[in-house]
Amino acid sequence: MSQPALSLDAEPLRPAATTDGARPGWAYPLGSWLFDLVIANAAFVCAYLIRYPLGFPRQVSDFNYVQLSEFLSTEITLTVILAVILPYTGLYRGVRVAGMLRQITSIFNGCTVSMGLLIILTYLSRVYAESRLLYISSWALMILLLAASKAAQGGVRAWLHRRGVGVVNLIMVGASDVGKMVMQHVAAQPALGYRLLGFLDDAPHPEGRFGRFSQLGRIDQLAAIIRDFAVSEVIIALPSNAHQHAWELIGYCQEQNVRYRVIPDLFEMSLSRVDIDEIAGIPVIGFRESTIAGWNFVLKRALDVVVASLLLVLSLPLWLIVPLAIVLDSRGPVLHRQLRVGKDGQHFTFFKFRSMRQGAEDEWHQLRALNETEGPILKIRNDPRLTRVGRIIRRTSIDEVPQLWNIIRGDMSLVGPRPPLPAEVLQYEPWQRKRLSVAGGLTGLWQVSGRSHLNFEEMVLMDIYYIENWSLALDLSILLKTIPAILTGTGSF
């Protein structure tokens, strides 16, 4: 596929000082592990205080009252079990990329297994004091307090990372579709704590870049790049025809004591799409199509109708204020109607509050020279066609409110690729038409990952990733991330 040209101006990359991007070590996981054991003990003590001194859920008789000191051996045993089990849940691996859901799952599994082992030991031995309500409440409190602790630590770490504290230097080896997707993901989430320096690739890229990302050199220059730029982590994402070089690259990383990760790239498709079955004992590999089908489609459609209807009701004041402002500001209709391409190439009428002067669409060809992105779409940061009110409603995304009606009608979805113009679709390369396999969306993955700062090819790659990896959780995550993206106006123009 063709590579996009430079879309954003950027400072040329210079070699980093050796103090930049310190390599991750064992100190943080060890400190986190010790702190979690303290939290677990605090949870056990709190559970004791709630059960005995406070008498919840019912008072304990003097005969059955047990002093905290009698639970000391129980607490010590639980601590030892947790100390062994928690690391095996993966709680302390991949701290930078671990999502909250994964951490909660690890905490739940670790606490459940540990408490189960403690209960078994209690019933097999007379060494430990027992209290079923104490065990249950301490188990619940451990999960709650550990999850709250991880959330707080993650918030502080993200705050520091956004300010450049504790970030590590990262490079990508290979510019396959999967590699490009990972670069976009890392760049869109500064809270991960990575400083993405750029990528290595043997194929030349226009102006030495892919979108926002600099090409640092060829793949065989990895060892020199690691030294010159104080690289702490390397992600290897080679296309399927270049995997024979992976071991050599891993050797470079090991020699330089640099953490590395290898992304498997099976026929340029994500592994989440691979179906492995067997026929007569012979393994057969197939590839799943879009996951937005069957009951998943019904679930997504139900979410669209319910949420869009609620938002439409909540936005009623805007339907009074915005049209009045548009009429007073410029001549022309309040609503802008436009033909767009939806699912499977079907055309539909797309609604927006008018943000441009009347006849703006006729000026499209005259403004192509001002386009700030590659591909068939037109994006201009200071579009001269915008009205005064139009600049405000475009910056705040209020102009998109009428599309709630498109969603209720079934033309669009809350989340999905942005529906293109028919003229844009005519310029698509064959692989880019994949984004038309689902209904267009009011928001989408690329809108919360840079919005207008992404070039067209980056947008399409993200749309295809969304289509191939759809889940209800992904939709909800994108909807939640859309709110701060709108409030801050990040990348919108």
Buried (B, 14 or more C-beta within 10 A) or exposed (E): EEBBBBBBEEEEEEEBEEEBBEBBEEEBBEEBBEEBBEBBBBBBBBBBEBBBEEEEEEEBEEEEEBEBEEBEEBBEBBBEBBBEBBBEBBBBEEBBBBEEEBBBBBBBBBBBBBBBBBBEBBEEEEEBBBBEBBBBBBBBBBBBBBBEBBEEBBEEBBEBBEEEEBBBBBBBBBBBBBBBBBBBBBBBBBBBBBBBBBBBBBEEBEEEBBBBBBBBBEBEBBBEBBEBBBBBBBBBBBBEEBBEBBEEBBEBBEEBEBBBBBBEBEEEBBEEBBEEEEEEEEEEEEEEEBBBBEEBBEBBBEBBBEBBEEBBEEBEEBBEEBBEBBBEBBEBEBEBEEEBBBBEEEEBEBBBBBBBBBEBEEEEEEBEEEBBBBBBBBBBEEBEBBBEBBBBBBBEBBBBBBBBBBBBEBBBBBBBBBBBBEEBBEEBEEEBEBBBBBBBBBBBBBBBBBBBBBBBBBBBBBBBBBBBBBBEEBBBBBBEBBEEBBEEEBBBB
